[in-house]
């Protein structure tokens, strides 16, 4: 009997915090026309305004964070493009030098045969 009482007490202690949590007001937009007194209606409207301000602030901060992240990615891409362009210019110069050397070698091989 005491084991059953202890178990039911433990279950009760586990359920009580959940019951208290469900009784709390969830922030969000409320329909204030149901309120009869102007004090309660004003409080309801103010709650809606506060909620909308916080939601707008959160959305603004998130948009700014995303904009900054996109800007950083764009700058990194621009740096990578500049590095690749420089590398490509170097490769073109190297190719031009190799082609010039190949043409010199070809001309050098043709001259002794022509003599």
URSUL-V55742 format. One record per backbone hydrogen bond with DSSP energy under -0.5 kcal/mol. CO is the residue of the C=O (numbers start at 1). NH is the residue of the N-H. If there is no record, write none. Layout:
{{CO	NH} {CO	NH}}
This chain:
{{1	5} {2	6} {3	7} {4	8} {5	9} {6	10} {7	11} {8	12} {9	13} {10	14} {11	15} {12	16} {13	17} {14	18} {15	19} {16	20} {17	21} {18	22} {19	23} {21	24} {25	27} {30	32} {31	34} {32	35} {37	41} {38	42} {39	43} {40	44} {41	45} {42	46} {43	47} {44	48} {45	49} {46	50} {47	51} {48	52} {49	53} {50	54} {51	55} {52	56} {53	57} {54	58} {55	59} {56	60} {57	61} {58	62} {59	63} {60	64} {61	65} {62	66} {63	67} {64	68} {65	69} {66	70} {67	71} {68	72} {69	73} {70	74} {71	75} {72	76} {73	77} {74	78} {75	79} {76	80} {77	81} {78	82} {79	83} {80	84} {81	85} {82	86} {83	87} {84	88} {85	89} {86	90} {87	91} {88	92} {89	93} {90	94} {91	95} {92	96} {93	97} {94	98} {95	99} {96	100} {97	101} {98	102} {99	103} {100	104} {101	105} {102	106} {103	107} {104	108} {105	109} {106	110} {107	111} {108	112} {109	113} {110	114} {111	115}}
